[in-house]
Amino acid sequence: MNLNTIFALIPSVEVLDPSTDFSILWVLLSGILVFFMQAGFTLVEAGFTKSSNAVNISMKNILDISVGTLSFWLIGYGLMYGGSSNGFIITEFSDLFFNPGAGAEDVFFQTVFCATAATIVSGAIAGRTKYSTYALFTIVMTAIIYPIAGGWEWNSGWLNADWMPAEFIDFAGSSIVHSVGGWAALVGAWMVGPRIGKYVNGKAVTLPGSNLLLGTLGVFILWLGWFGFNGGSQLAWGGDDSVAASMVVFVTNISAAAGAIGALLISWFKFGKPNLSMTLNGIIAGLVAITAGCGNMTPGGAFFAGLFGGILVVYSIEFIEKVLKIDDAVGAASAHGVVGAWGTLVIGLWGVDGDSGIGLFNGGGGAQLGAQAIGVLAYGAWATITSLVVFGVLKSTLGLRVSKEEEENLDIAEHGEIGFAGKRTRE
């Protein structure tokens, strides 16, 4: 007597298709990896900024996942996946305050994606932003800005309309998650202004991080978590889905490694020595660059996506800092915004659909590149405009920035605690 026969004799036991069980488990485990990426972002941000910001950064990342979870459950999921949509936003709200039932694993997976978009903003504006106003921005980001953007692609929105030159592809969110977060980060960093001492006589000054070892550990955690971020976006395990998910993880690793090498070599060329902080951003850039196309890219395509992503992040960090004179404390706008756009466009260059090339350089023509460009422009405009509105309202009402005195020790001023033992506190 086999196990299914035994279960058949017990009326209360439902025998599920094993592939369904494994798919649920795969999505859950992937979501847990993405959740753990919050620890990676916390360490990166803390390591790249001064030690008196560590508590504030930790509290902001706790806020991102906590507020993101509740906002996305109460409002965001309904806006993103509501049953009735005009292609831009849902027109009925029955899915607000959502009870997922059997689909809880997918809702959990999408929730941690939503929190990631908010966390990207945190790093760029680190060291000088009011915690209270950041909290309000996070609510709007996770309840409205990100969910509406996600629905355009992942809920058969207007980016899949018949008039598009081809079907827009963003498999795991180079644009939906990363560029939305990255452009919001750029707007926030511009509106809050630079940290004290960042610009002297109009020239950018390097403000050294407190602990690049923490930053390195954080990036390794992100690299690990990205296997769940991209691999879990297959949303199934078993048969062909297992093969596809395995390839997604494989090309993700290729792109991250290429991004590291690209940034390492360019920083070595530009600065005379291989630069750790740029190399770490190169790894993140390689991961972001493959996120849109990880389901539609060969290993060779992934290599070029990551390599050029790593090169691009070095030059874009320099451009934003020295030409635009915007102080992005961790390079978030470059690694997520600029490279997120690149990662979306690269599908139109080297993308594949099964055995067929859909990219310009592998016989697919320019239709896919056109569709990807439309998506890049749409997500960039959406994130920029909405962030300008939200940050503008917050700046004119509650204020975005702490005082100069508070900025000297943000942890004490905002939280009354210190992140590292031995640091002096206020009397």
N, C-alpha and C positions, 0 to 999 in steps of 0.2 A: 504494500500500500504506500503510494507516494504522498508527498506533502500536500499537493493540490486536492487529492482525494480526501485526506483528513479534513482540510479546510471546508470542503464541500459538505461534509457532514455536520458542520457547525453553522447554523443559519446566521448568526450574528457576525461572522467573519467574511469580509469581502476580499477576494483574491484579485489583487491588482496586476496589471501587466508589468512584468519586471522592468521593462524599458521606461515605464512611467515612474516607477520608484526611483530608478537611477537618475532620471532626468530631474526629478524634484531634489534629490540629494545633490546632484551636480550644481544646480542653481543655488541651493542653500549654502553649500560650501564655498562657492564662488562669492556669494554675497558676504559671507563671513570674512573672506580675504579682503574684499573691498572695504568692509567696515574697519578692518585692521589698518588700512591705509591712513586712517585718521591719525594713528600713532606716528606713522611716517611723516605726514605733513607737519605734525606738532614738532617733531625733532628737527626737521629741516628748517622750519621757521625760527625755532629757538636757537639753533646752531648758527644760523646766518645773521642773527641780530644780537644786540648787546644783552648781557646776562640779566639786566634789570627789567627785561621784558618777558622773561620766561613764564611767570605766573599768568600774565595777561594773555600771552599766546596760548597757553594751555587752556585757560578759561574760554577763549574764543573758539578753540577747536571742540571743546566740550559743548559749547553753545551750538555750533554747527550741526553736530550729529543729533543733539537733543531737540533743538528747535526744528531742524530739518525733518526728523522723524515725525513729529507731531503735526507740523504744517503740511507736509506731503500727505499724511494720512487724512487729515481733516479737510483739506482743500486741494492740494496740488495734484493728487492722483486723479481726482474727478475732473480737473481742468485738462489733464494730459490725456486721459483715456476715457473720457465721457462717451456715452453711447451715441450721442447725436452731435455731429460736428459739421461746421460749414467750411472746414479746411483750415481755418485760422484759429478758431476757439470753439469749444463746445457750446451748444445752444440750449442744453438742458442740464440740470444740476442734480439729478437723482443719484449720481455716484459720489457726491460729496459725503463726508463722514463715512468713508467706505468700509464695508465689512467684507473682506476678500474671500472668506470661506476656503474652498479648495485651491484657490490661486494665491495663497498667502506667500508662497516662496517667491513668486514673481514680484508681488508688491514690495516685499522686503528687499529684493534685489534692486528694484527701481528706487527705493527709498535711499539706500546708501549711495547710489549714483547722484541723487539730488543733493545730498549733504556734501558730496565731493565738489560740486559746482560752487557751493557757498564757501568752502574751505579755501579755494583758490584765491578768493578775494582777500581773505584774512592776512596772508603773507605779504601781499603788496603794500598794505597800509599799516603794517606792524610798526609799533614804537611811538605812535603819536595820536592814535584815534581813540575817541571816547568809547568805552565798552557799551554804554547804553544805546548810543546811536548805531553802533555796529550791530547790536542785537536786533534793532528794528529793521535794518537793511536785510539781515539774514532771513527774517520772517517774510519779507516781500520777495526775496530771491527764491526761497524754497516753496512758497505758496503760489506765486504768480509767474515770475519772470522765467525761471527754468521750466516749469511744467508746460506753459504755453509753447515755448520753443520746442520742447520734446515732442509735443503732439503733432507738429508740422511734418515730422518724418515718421515717428514710431507709432502714430495712430492714424496712418494713411491720410495725412493732411495734405496741404496744397503743394508741397514739394514732390508729391507723387501724382500730381494732376496730369491729364492727357496732353496738355499744351507744353509741358516741359520737354526739352530736347531728348532727354533720357530720364530714367528713374534715378533720383538723387540717392546716393548711398552714404550712410554714416553708421557703420555696423555697430560700433560701441561708443561713439560720441566724441570724436575729435572736435567737431563743431558744437554739437548739442550740449555737451558737458564742458569741454575744455575751452573752446573759444568763447562761449558765453561767459564762463567764469573769468577767462583771461581779459576780455574787453571790459567787463565790469571792474576788474582789478585795476586796469589802466585808468579808467574814469575816476575810481575812488582815490588812487594815488595822486592823480592830478588835482582833484578837488580838495583833498586834505592838506596838500602841500608837502614839501620835503622835510625830512628830519633835521633837527638842529645840527649844524656843522657839515651837512651834505654838500653844500655849494659855498665856496669861498671865492669872492671876487668873480663870480660868474662861472667858475670852473668846478666840475664835479670832483669830489674827494671820496676816496674809498673809505667806508666805515667798516672796519673789520668785524667779522662775526665773533661771537663769544666762544664758540666751540665747533669747529668744522668736523671734529670726530662725531659729534651728535648729528650734524648734517649728513655725514656719510652714512651713518647707521640708518637715518631716516630715509635716504634715497634707496638703500638696499631693501628696506621694508616696502617702499613704494614699488620697486621692481618686482618683488615677490607678489604683492597684492594685485599688480596689473595682470598677472596670469589669470586671476579670477575676474578682473574687470573685463578683459577682452574675451577670455575663454568662456566665461559664464554667459556672455551675450549670445552664444549659440542657443541657449535656453533649452537644450536637450542633450541627452547622452544615450547612445545606443545605435548600433549600425553605422550608417553614413554620418550621423551626427557626431559620433565619437571620433571618427576620422577627421571631420571638419574642425571640431573643437581642438583636437590635438595639433592640427596645422595652424590654427589661430594662435595657440600658445607658442608654437615653434617660431613663427614669423615675428611674434611680439618680442621674443628673446633676441632674435637676429637684429631687429631694428634698434632695440635698446643698446646692444653692444656697438652697433655702427654709430649711433648717436654719441656714445662715450668717446669713441675714437675720433670722430669728426671734430668734436669740441676740444678734445685734448690736443690734436694736431694744430688746429687753428689758434688756440690760445698759446701754444708753444711758439708758433710763428709770430704772433702779434706781440707777445709780452716777453719773449726770450726764454721762458720757462713754462713747463706744463702746469696749468692752473687748476687747482682742485675744485674751487667753487664753480668755475666754468664747465669742468668735466662733469660734475654732478648735475648741473643744469642740462648738459648734453645728454645724459642718461634719460632724464625726464623728457627732454625734447624727442629723443628716439622713441620713447614709449607713447607720447602724445601723437607723434607723426604716423604711427601704424594703427592707431585706435579706430579711425574711420574705415580703413581698408584692410583690416586684419582678416576679414572673411573673403577678400577679393584680391589677394596679393600673393605672388610667388615669393620664395625666399630672396631671389634676386631683386625683385621690386621692393621688398621690405628693407633690404640692405641700402638701396638708394634713398628710400624714404627716411630712414634713420640717419644716414650719413649727412645728407643735406639738411635735415632737421637739426643735427648737432652743430653744423657750421652756421646755420641761420640763427640759432639762439645766441651765439656769441656776438654776432654783428648787430642783432636787434637789441640786445641788452645795452650795448655801447650806444646805439642810436637813440634809444629811449632816454637813457641817462644823460648823454652828452649833448645831443642835438635838441630833443624835445624838452630836456631838463625836467623830466618827471622821475621822482625818486620811488622806484619799485624796490622794496627792501630785499626781496628774494628772487627777482627776475620772473615773477609769475606771469606778467603780461606777455613776455617774450616766449617762455616755455609753453604756455597754455594758449594764449591768444594768437600770436603770430604763427607758432608752429602748429597750432590746431587748424588754422586756415591752410597751411601747407599740407598737412596730413589729409585734409579733405580734398584738396586739389590733386594730390598725387595719384588718386584713383583714376583720374582722367588722363594720366600719363602712362602708368604701368599696370592699371587694373585688369583683372581677368574675371570672367564669369564661367566657372567650370574650365573647359578646355579652350574657350574663346577669349580672345583679347578684346577688351572694351576701352583700353587706353590709347592715347594718341601714338605712343611709341611702340605699341605691339599690334598694330593693324586695326584698331577699333574706331579710328576716325576721331572727330572732335566733339561729337554729341555728348559723351559722358563728361568731358572736361567742361563743356558749357553748363551742364546741369550742376556740376560740383561748384562752379563759380557762382551760379545763382544762389546756391545754398550758403556759400561763404559770405556773400554780400548780405543776404537776408539775416543770418545769425549775427553778423557783426553790427549791422544797423540796429537790430532789435536790442541786443545787449547794451550797446552804447547809448541809445536814446532812453531806454527805460532806466538805466543806471544814472544818467544825467538828471533825469526827473527826480528819482528817489533821493540820490545824494544831494541834489540841489535843494529839495524841500527840507531835508534833515539839516543841511548847513544853515539855511536861513531861519530855522526855528530853534532847534535844540543845539546846533553847533556840532561840527565833526571832530574838532581837534581839542585836545587837552591844553592846558597852559604850559608855558615854558618850564615853570617850576615842576609841574607834574610830569612832564616828559623826561626830566632828568632821572626819575625813578618811577616808572609807570606802575610797576608792581605794587609799591607802597601806596602811591596816590590812588589807584583804582581798586586795589584789593586788600591793602593792609598786610601783605605777606611778601616774603622773599622766596625766590626759586632756588637759590644756591646758598648753602650754609656758609657763614663767615662774611656775608655781605652786610654792610651797615644799614640799619633802618633809621627812620626818623625818631627823634627823641619824643 
